Amino acid sequence: MGGLTDRAWQRYAILFVLITALVTGAVIAIGGNGGGHLTANRDQLRKACDGALPYGDLERLVRDARPGELEQHGTMLAPGQESRSLLDCSLSWGGGNEVTVHAEALVSDVPQGMETRQIVGPGGTFTAPGTTGRYGARGAWLVADCLGGLDGQVRPTTDLYVTAKVTDGSAAEAGGADATTALTGFRTAVHVANAITRAQRCGGPPLDPPAQVVATAPGQGKGKGQGEGGLTGAAARRCDWISPSSVPGLRPGAWATRGDAQDSTSLSACTGDWDPDARLNAGVAPQEWQITGVEAASWTGILGRSAYDSYAREGHVPGWGADEENRLVDDAGPDDAGTDDGADDAGTDDGADAGDRVDRVPAYLTRPQLALWARSVCGGRVTYHRVSVLPRLRIPDGETVPLGPERRAALSETAHTLLSRYLGAEEGWPKTAGCRDTKVLGEVEEWH
């Protein structure tokens, strides 16, 4: 009896080992295959968002462990509805890997900061040369033209706004968006914009997907597609005209210039600041009212309207509150941009008549400035230009400093010289854009 019992236990033990091995093998097989969703998820990526997503750029983010989750709507998917939202689409695969895109027909201002130092400053982390847009905390955004008009809108419009945020879970764990993620975001936005303009038969050439991005924030990490050494060539020279030798009235010494790096046909911005860290400026302190900062920018089409509206909300446009003649309108044509001969006449306007008035500049204004606005036709499109001069001031809290007619006239003269140099600089944006028919609109005292 004992022998039979031992043999029975041996059979049970062998059976247990076999079952355990089969279960373990199945678990390993399932784990090694990742859930079996890879093929379906890749096919979903190809078809999602009306086929507007760039498969080649996003394939690396697709995961296998679970089915992809897709949410999408907009007039691209339901042409019968009337909405400015053309496409809202998000697709995720788990592990923090996802892509979200939004495209709309712009019937109002661009929902991004359009003032000069917002364009040039560190509000974004990357730009993609050749693309009108930036990359920031909410991903990449761009503005594109649909010259034939976008269908199904409550108002006729030719302006397309696209955002794309691509999240790479592994990059996020490593410390946030890098150049590779930013480049993928820009390329996704461009691909979506091209898909929409192609479907709408807008006319005009498609946007070129960018091959690299340029960091705009100091110390921004590099990655695949990161331009080496920042701006080079023509892009670096676009703002080099800013110097005391070119613009009399600026504080002598070394100046640091900065551009927007977008290399866009629709906007450009430059800033210049007297550089206290430069060897040439060592041991020198600027005197009160010396000009130690300048700005220059141009915006075409809806970008111009958006910039104008932004400054108007602060009361910083010519004739604010009294004169709407200079207001940019959607259907403005070349004749609306004035009839002056061009850049050579930009300095002939006498500006505001200061008379014998003495202004008081208050302490709460951190950077009071005198701005000068002009309007041109650039590349066949109505374009706004704005330049400004920023004097050095130290005003104790709660106090004011006087600004008399002599000093006011000196600021005006430098501002007009600045505009003339900006419009006439050989490698500056207005010259390369073929701007003509320039009309000086007036000065704005941004210290009231």
DAFEN-V339308 format. One record per residue. N is the residue number from 1. RES is the residue in three letters. PSI is psi as a letter, one per 40 degrees, with the letter a starting at -180 (NA if undefined). NEAR is the number of other C-alpha atoms within 10 Angstrom. D_FIRST is the distance of its C-alpha to the first C-alpha in whole Angstrom. Layout:
N,RES,PSI,NEAR,D_FIRST
N,RES,PSI,NEAR,D_FIRST
//
This chain:
1,MET,d,5,0
2,GLY,d,6,4
3,GLY,d,7,5
4,LEU,d,9,5
5,THR,d,9,6
6,ASP,d,11,9
7,ARG,d,11,10
8,ALA,d,11,11
9,TRP,d,11,13
10,GLN,d,12,14
11,ARG,d,11,16
12,TYR,d,12,17
13,ALA,d,12,19
14,ILE,d,12,20
15,LEU,d,12,21
16,PHE,d,12,23
17,VAL,d,12,25
18,LEU,d,12,26
19,ILE,d,12,27
20,THR,d,12,29
21,ALA,d,12,31
22,LEU,d,12,32
23,VAL,d,12,33
24,THR,d,12,35
25,GLY,d,12,36
26,ALA,d,12,38
27,VAL,d,12,39
28,ILE,d,12,41
29,ALA,d,12,42
30,ILE,d,13,44
31,GLY,d,12,45
32,GLY,d,10,47
33,ASN,e,13,48
34,GLY,e,14,50
35,GLY,e,14,49
36,GLY,f,16,51
37,HIS,e,17,54
38,LEU,d,19,56
39,THR,d,12,58
40,ALA,d,13,59
41,ASN,d,22,60
42,ARG,d,20,62
43,ASP,d,11,64
44,GLN,d,18,64
45,LEU,d,22,66
46,ARG,d,17,68
47,LYS,e,12,69
48,ALA,i,18,69
49,CYS,f,24,73
50,ASP,f,17,75
51,GLY,e,14,74
52,ALA,e,23,76
53,LEU,i,25,73
54,PRO,h,18,73
55,TYR,d,17,70
56,GLY,d,8,71
57,ASP,d,13,71
58,LEU,e,21,69
59,GLU,d,13,66
60,ARG,e,11,64
61,LEU,e,20,64
62,VAL,h,23,61
63,ARG,i,22,58
64,ASP,e,18,55
65,ALA,d,18,53
66,ARG,i,16,54
67,PRO,i,19,57
68,GLY,i,20,60
69,GLU,h,13,62
70,LEU,h,17,66
71,GLU,h,12,69
72,GLN,i,17,72
73,HIS,i,16,75
74,GLY,i,21,79
75,THR,e,19,82
76,MET,d,22,80
77,LEU,d,14,77
78,ALA,g,11,79
79,PRO,e,12,83
80,GLY,d,10,84
81,GLN,i,14,84
82,GLU,h,14,87
83,SER,i,17,86
84,ARG,e,21,87
85,SER,h,19,83
86,LEU,d,27,82
87,LEU,h,25,79
88,ASP,h,20,76
89,CYS,h,21,73
90,SER,i,20,70
91,LEU,h,22,67
92,SER,i,23,64
93,TRP,e,21,60
94,GLY,i,17,59
95,GLY,e,14,59
96,GLY,e,16,62
97,ASN,h,20,64
98,GLU,i,21,66
99,VAL,h,23,70
100,THR,h,23,72
101,VAL,i,25,76
102,HIS,h,22,79
103,ALA,h,25,82
104,GLU,i,23,85
105,ALA,h,27,88
106,LEU,h,22,91
107,VAL,e,17,93
108,SER,a,13,94
109,ASP,i,17,94
110,VAL,h,19,91
111,PRO,f,10,88
112,GLN,i,15,89
113,GLY,h,14,91
114,MET,e,24,94
115,GLU,i,19,96
116,THR,d,23,97
117,ARG,e,19,95
118,GLN,d,14,92
119,ILE,d,23,92
120,VAL,d,23,93
121,GLY,a,16,91
122,PRO,f,14,87
123,GLY,d,16,86
124,GLY,i,20,84
125,THR,d,25,82
126,PHE,i,28,83
127,THR,i,28,85
128,ALA,h,29,85
129,PRO,h,22,88
130,GLY,e,16,89
131,THR,h,26,88
132,THR,g,20,89
133,GLY,a,27,87
134,ARG,i,28,85
135,TYR,h,28,81
136,GLY,a,17,80
137,ALA,d,11,78
138,ARG,e,11,78
139,GLY,a,25,77
140,ALA,i,30,80
141,TRP,i,26,83
142,LEU,i,22,86
143,VAL,h,25,89
144,ALA,i,21,89
145,ASP,i,22,92
146,CYS,g,24,92
147,LEU,d,15,96
148,GLY,e,14,95
149,GLY,i,19,94
150,LEU,h,25,91
151,ASP,i,20,90
152,GLY,f,18,89
153,GLN,i,19,91
154,VAL,d,11,93
155,ARG,i,14,95
156,PRO,h,14,96
157,THR,i,21,95
158,THR,e,20,94
159,ASP,h,21,92
160,LEU,h,24,88
161,TYR,h,21,86
162,VAL,h,27,83
163,THR,i,26,80
164,ALA,h,27,77
165,LYS,h,25,74
166,VAL,h,28,71
167,THR,h,23,69
168,ASP,h,23,66
169,GLY,d,16,63
170,SER,d,13,63
171,ALA,d,15,67
172,ALA,d,14,67
173,GLU,d,10,64
174,ALA,e,10,67
175,GLY,f,8,70
176,GLY,a,13,71
177,ALA,h,23,73
178,ASP,a,22,74
179,ALA,d,24,76
180,THR,d,17,74
181,THR,d,23,73
182,ALA,d,32,76
183,LEU,d,28,77
184,THR,d,29,74
185,GLY,d,26,76
186,PHE,d,32,79
187,ARG,d,26,78
188,THR,d,29,76
189,ALA,d,33,79
190,VAL,d,29,82
191,HIS,d,21,79
192,VAL,d,25,79
193,ALA,d,28,83
194,ASN,d,21,84
195,ALA,d,19,81
196,ILE,d,23,83
197,THR,d,23,87
198,ARG,d,15,86
199,ALA,d,11,84
200,GLN,e,15,88
201,ARG,f,15,90
202,CYS,d,19,92
203,GLY,i,13,93
204,GLY,i,12,94
205,PRO,i,11,91
206,PRO,i,17,88
207,LEU,i,16,87
208,ASP,h,12,86
209,PRO,h,19,82
210,PRO,i,18,83
211,ALA,e,16,81
212,GLN,i,22,82
213,VAL,i,30,82
214,VAL,h,25,84
215,ALA,h,26,84
216,THR,e,23,86
217,ALA,h,14,85
218,PRO,h,8,85
219,GLY,e,8,82
220,GLN,h,14,80
221,GLY,i,12,77
222,LYS,i,15,77
223,GLY,a,16,75
224,LYS,h,15,75
225,GLY,e,19,78
226,GLN,h,21,80
227,GLY,h,18,84
228,GLU,h,12,84
229,GLY,e,8,87
230,GLY,a,13,88
231,LEU,i,19,91
232,THR,i,12,93
233,GLY,b,7,96
234,ALA,d,12,98
235,ALA,d,19,95
236,ALA,d,15,96
237,ARG,e,18,100
238,ARG,d,28,100
239,CYS,e,25,101
240,ASP,e,20,103
241,TRP,e,21,106
242,ILE,h,27,105
243,SER,i,23,107
244,PRO,d,16,111
245,SER,d,11,112
246,SER,d,15,112
247,VAL,g,19,112
248,PRO,h,13,115
249,GLY,e,20,114
250,LEU,i,25,111
251,ARG,h,21,110
252,PRO,i,17,111
253,GLY,a,19,108
254,ALA,h,18,105
255,TRP,i,22,103
256,ALA,h,17,99
257,THR,i,22,99
258,ARG,h,22,96
259,GLY,i,26,95
260,ASP,e,27,93
261,ALA,e,29,91
262,GLN,d,24,90
263,ASP,f,19,93
264,SER,i,17,93
265,THR,e,17,96
266,SER,e,24,96
267,LEU,i,25,97
268,SER,i,26,97
269,ALA,i,28,98
270,CYS,i,27,99
271,THR,i,22,99
272,GLY,h,22,101
273,ASP,h,20,101
274,TRP,h,22,103
275,ASP,h,17,101
276,PRO,e,17,101
277,ASP,e,12,98
278,ALA,i,12,101
279,ARG,d,10,102
280,LEU,d,13,106
281,ASN,e,16,105
282,ALA,h,12,104
283,GLY,e,8,107
284,VAL,h,9,108
285,ALA,h,8,108
286,PRO,i,17,109
287,GLN,i,13,112
288,GLU,h,12,112
289,TRP,e,16,112
290,GLN,i,18,112
291,ILE,h,23,109
292,THR,e,23,106
293,GLY,i,23,104
294,VAL,i,24,104
295,GLU,i,26,102
296,ALA,h,26,103
297,ALA,i,28,101
298,SER,i,26,101
299,TRP,h,28,99
300,THR,i,24,100
301,GLY,b,22,99
302,ILE,d,24,97
303,LEU,d,22,96
304,GLY,d,24,100
305,ARG,d,22,100
306,SER,d,22,97
307,ALA,d,24,98
308,TYR,d,24,101
309,ASP,d,19,100
310,SER,d,17,98
311,TYR,d,15,101
312,ALA,d,16,103
313,ARG,d,10,101
314,GLU,e,10,102
315,GLY,f,16,105
316,HIS,f,20,105
317,VAL,i,27,107
318,PRO,h,24,111
319,GLY,f,16,113
320,TRP,h,16,110
321,GLY,e,9,111
322,ALA,d,7,114
323,ASP,h,10,114
324,GLU,e,11,111
325,GLU,d,9,113
326,ASN,e,19,110
327,ARG,h,15,107
328,LEU,h,21,105
329,VAL,i,13,105
330,ASP,d,15,102
331,ASP,f,8,104
332,ALA,h,13,107
333,GLY,a,12,108
334,PRO,d,16,110
335,ASP,d,11,113
336,ASP,e,17,112
337,ALA,e,24,111
338,GLY,i,18,115
339,THR,e,13,118
340,ASP,i,15,118
341,ASP,e,12,118
342,GLY,a,20,115
343,ALA,d,23,114
344,ASP,d,14,117
345,ASP,e,14,118
346,ALA,d,25,115
347,GLY,e,19,117
348,THR,e,11,121
349,ASP,h,14,120
350,ASP,e,13,121
351,GLY,a,18,118
352,ALA,i,14,119
353,ASP,h,11,122
354,ALA,d,14,121
355,GLY,b,11,125
356,ASP,e,9,126
357,ARG,i,11,122
358,VAL,h,15,120
359,ASP,i,16,117
360,ARG,h,14,114
361,VAL,h,18,111
362,PRO,i,18,108
363,ALA,d,18,106
364,TYR,e,14,103
365,LEU,h,14,103
366,THR,d,12,101
367,ARG,g,14,103
368,PRO,i,20,106
369,GLN,i,23,107
370,LEU,h,21,110
371,ALA,i,26,108
372,LEU,h,25,110
373,TRP,i,26,109
374,ALA,i,22,110
375,ARG,h,28,109
376,SER,i,31,109
377,VAL,h,25,108
378,CYS,h,27,105
379,GLY,f,16,103
380,GLY,e,14,105
381,ARG,i,17,103
382,VAL,h,28,105
383,THR,h,28,104
384,TYR,i,29,104
385,HIS,i,28,105
386,ARG,h,27,105
387,VAL,i,27,106
388,SER,i,29,107
389,VAL,h,27,108
390,LEU,h,23,106
391,PRO,i,21,109
392,ARG,h,19,107
393,LEU,h,20,108
394,ARG,h,12,107
395,ILE,h,16,108
396,PRO,i,11,107
397,ASP,h,9,105
398,GLY,e,8,107
399,GLU,i,11,110
400,THR,i,16,112
401,VAL,i,15,114
402,PRO,i,11,117
403,LEU,h,14,117
404,GLY,i,15,120
405,PRO,d,16,122
406,GLU,d,13,122
407,ARG,d,14,119
408,ARG,d,19,118
409,ALA,d,17,120
410,ALA,d,12,118
411,LEU,d,24,115
412,SER,d,25,116
413,GLU,d,17,118
414,THR,d,20,114
415,ALA,d,29,112
416,HIS,d,26,115
417,THR,d,19,114
418,LEU,d,29,111
419,LEU,d,28,111
420,SER,d,20,113
421,ARG,d,20,111
422,TYR,d,30,108
423,LEU,d,26,109
424,GLY,e,20,111
425,ALA,h,21,108
426,GLU,d,14,108
427,GLU,e,19,104
428,GLY,i,22,103
429,TRP,d,27,102
430,PRO,d,27,105
431,LYS,d,16,107
432,THR,d,16,104
433,ALA,e,17,103
434,GLY,f,13,107
435,CYS,i,22,108
436,ARG,i,25,111
437,ASP,f,21,114
438,THR,h,25,113
439,LYS,h,24,114
440,VAL,h,28,114
441,LEU,d,22,113
442,GLY,i,18,114
443,GLU,i,26,113
444,VAL,h,22,110
445,GLU,h,18,111
446,GLU,f,18,107
447,TRP,e,17,108
448,HIS,NA,12,109
//
